Every structure is written in structure tokens, then in C-alpha cells.
Amino acid sequence: MSKATELTQSNFDSTIANGVTLVDFWATWCGPCRVVAPVVDQLAEEYAGKVTVGKVNVDDEQDLAVKYNVNSIPTLLVFKDGEVKNTFVGVRPTIKNDLSQALNAALS
């Protein structure tokens, strides 16, 4: 079970409105998304109480994917007070470090 909050059209804006939020746009059929999922869960644990971590299933929430120009998945967005600060698309060996750096920068 994921440690991230499932985000939908109804709770997305209120979730990202305040503080730092990491959002993973994904789909069940996406192989690279399954590679990134454990990293997202690790970050949810490591940043518990400091960062909100959420997941958006693009098959269920197409309007959110369109709103944030998600053309490829996985796409991970770092928000601060509702504003996109960083965008990461795809999988790379340094993804956890890259996301950690972006979260730390948004927290400072």
C-alpha cells in the first residue's frame, strides 16, 4: 500500500495549496511508474510531517493531467504553496536524489 495520498479533482487544489507537496502522475499500466513508486513511498516516509506526497492516476484524473501538461508518465511535480517549482519526467538513476534536492530547496 502506498504511503502517498490519492489525489483527485476534489482534493487536489486543497492538498497543494499550502506548504510543499510532491505529486506523482502515474498509471497502473505504466512500467516506469512502477519503478518510481517505491522511491515516492520512501520520500513520503522520509519527509513525513514536512512534505505532503500525493499520487494522481492519470487514467482516472485526465483533467488534472491536462491542466499540468502531463504528456508522459511518470511525471513528478514539486509544488510550494500551490505553485509548481520543479518538474521531473521519466525515470533516471538519480531520481531519488534529484527529488530530495528539489524538496529540500522548496522547504528552505
ABEGO torsion letter per residue (X at the ends): XBABBBBBAAAAAAAAABEBBBBBBBBAABAAAAAAAAAAAAAAAAABGABBBBBBBAAABAAAAAAAGBABOBBBBBBBGGBBABBBBEBBAAAAAAAAAAAAAAAX
